[in-house]
Amino acid sequence: MKAVKIFTYNPKNQKSEFEFYALCKGLNSGKPLDVPCPNCFVISCRSAEEIDVYRSLLFGLWKTKSFHQFLIGSVIPYIRISDFKNFVFEQASHLKGKEKVFKNDIRRVKTLEQREKHIYEQLLLISELKRIYIARHL
């Protein structure tokens, strides 16, 4: 995998087609985002496939709380961009030679996320139906 560009988000900068964001402040530092916020880093990729790989990598690192070791700050913890870059590039280099397996796992995770979303929507509908059944008697 080729290294991507990682820099601090600035609303004045022009948005490229293949980029996503990662939160840099708070206990959710490293969480991949689709929409930028003032406290985030920009991960600029070369293709949609590269976005999938890096987004999945960041999601896994965030979910396993791997970024917590780099958090500093007494009131609002944050991660330095240099620590973030080094760690992401280090983890991406561990994937070299395992791209095929990682991509299969990415595909499986996406399928699970779609299923999770579908189940969540069903749960919302069930909850709404329960409310309607009770509300019509009150």
C-alpha positions as CSV (number, residue, x, y, z in Angstrom):
1,M,0.0,0.0,0.0
2,K,1.2,3.4,-0.8
3,A,1.3,6.1,1.9
4,V,-1.6,8.5,1.9
5,K,-1.5,12.2,2.7
6,I,-2.6,13.1,6.3
7,F,-3.0,16.7,7.4
8,T,-5.1,18.8,9.7
9,Y,-8.5,19.8,8.4
10,N,-9.1,23.4,7.3
11,P,-12.4,24.4,5.9
12,K,-10.6,26.9,3.5
13,N,-8.8,24.0,1.8
14,Q,-10.3,22.5,-1.3
15,K,-11.9,19.1,-0.8
16,S,-10.6,16.3,-3.1
17,E,-12.7,13.4,-4.4
18,F,-11.0,10.6,-2.4
19,E,-10.7,11.7,1.1
20,F,-12.2,11.0,4.5
21,Y,-11.6,12.3,8.0
22,A,-10.5,11.1,11.4
23,L,-11.4,12.7,14.7
24,C,-8.4,14.0,16.6
25,K,-9.8,15.3,19.9
26,G,-11.6,13.4,22.7
27,L,-11.7,9.8,23.6
28,N,-12.9,8.9,20.1
29,S,-9.7,10.2,18.5
30,G,-8.9,8.2,15.4
31,K,-12.6,7.5,14.6
32,P,-13.2,7.7,10.8
33,L,-15.7,10.3,9.7
34,D,-17.5,10.9,6.4
35,V,-18.2,14.6,7.2
36,P,-15.4,16.9,8.4
37,C,-15.5,18.6,11.8
38,P,-13.2,21.3,13.2
39,N,-11.2,18.8,15.2
40,C,-10.2,16.3,12.6
41,F,-7.5,15.1,10.3
42,V,-7.9,14.6,6.6
43,I,-6.8,11.4,5.0
44,S,-6.4,12.0,1.3
45,C,-6.2,8.9,-0.9
46,R,-5.7,8.1,-4.5
47,S,-8.7,5.9,-5.2
48,A,-11.9,4.6,-3.7
49,E,-10.3,1.2,-3.0
50,E,-7.5,2.9,-1.0
51,I,-10.2,4.8,1.0
52,D,-11.9,1.5,1.9
53,V,-8.6,0.0,3.1
54,Y,-7.6,3.0,5.2
55,R,-11.1,3.6,6.5
56,S,-11.3,0.0,7.6
57,L,-7.8,0.1,9.1
58,L,-8.7,3.3,11.1
59,F,-12.0,1.8,12.1
60,G,-10.3,-1.3,13.5
61,L,-7.6,0.8,15.3
62,W,-10.3,3.0,16.8
63,K,-12.6,0.1,17.8
64,T,-9.7,-1.6,19.6
65,K,-8.8,1.7,21.3
66,S,-5.3,1.6,19.8
67,F,-5.1,5.4,19.7
68,H,-5.6,5.7,23.5
69,Q,-1.9,5.2,24.1
70,F,-1.1,8.4,22.2
71,L,-3.7,10.7,23.8
72,I,-2.3,13.7,25.7
73,G,-4.0,16.6,27.4
74,S,-5.5,16.9,30.8
75,V,-9.0,18.2,30.1
76,I,-9.7,17.3,26.5
77,P,-7.4,14.5,25.3
78,Y,-6.1,14.7,21.8
79,I,-3.7,13.0,19.5
80,R,-0.8,14.8,17.8
81,I,-0.7,14.6,14.0
82,S,2.8,13.2,14.0
83,D,1.9,10.3,16.4
84,F,-1.3,9.7,14.3
85,K,0.7,9.6,11.0
86,N,3.5,7.4,12.3
87,F,1.1,4.9,13.9
88,V,-1.2,4.7,10.8
89,F,1.8,4.2,8.5
90,E,3.3,1.6,10.8
91,Q,0.0,-0.3,10.9
92,A,-0.4,0.0,7.1
93,S,3.1,-1.5,6.7
94,H,2.1,-4.5,8.8
95,L,-0.6,-5.2,6.2
96,K,1.9,-5.5,3.3
97,G,1.7,-9.0,1.9
98,K,-1.6,-9.5,3.6
99,E,-3.7,-7.2,1.4
100,K,-5.8,-10.0,-0.1
101,V,-6.8,-11.3,3.3
102,F,-7.4,-7.8,4.6
103,K,-9.6,-6.9,1.6
104,N,-11.6,-10.1,2.2
105,D,-12.1,-9.1,5.8
106,I,-13.1,-5.6,4.8
107,R,-15.7,-7.1,2.5
108,R,-17.0,-9.2,5.4
109,V,-17.1,-6.2,7.8
110,K,-19.0,-4.2,5.2
111,T,-21.6,-7.0,4.9
112,L,-21.9,-7.2,8.7
113,E,-22.3,-3.4,8.9
114,Q,-25.1,-3.5,6.3
115,R,-26.8,-6.3,8.3
116,E,-26.4,-4.4,11.5
117,K,-28.0,-1.3,9.9
118,H,-30.9,-3.4,8.6
119,I,-31.4,-5.0,12.0
120,Y,-31.3,-1.5,13.7
121,E,-33.9,-0.2,11.2
122,Q,-36.1,-3.2,12.0
123,L,-35.7,-2.6,15.8
124,L,-36.7,1.1,15.3
125,L,-39.8,-0.1,13.4
126,I,-40.7,-2.6,16.1
127,S,-40.3,0.1,18.7
128,E,-42.5,2.5,16.8
129,L,-45.2,-0.2,16.4
130,K,-45.2,-0.9,20.1
131,R,-45.6,2.9,20.8
132,I,-48.5,3.1,18.3
133,Y,-50.3,0.1,19.8
134,I,-50.1,1.6,23.3
135,A,-50.8,5.2,22.1
136,R,-54.1,4.4,20.4
137,H,-55.5,3.2,23.7
138,L,-54.5,6.3,25.7
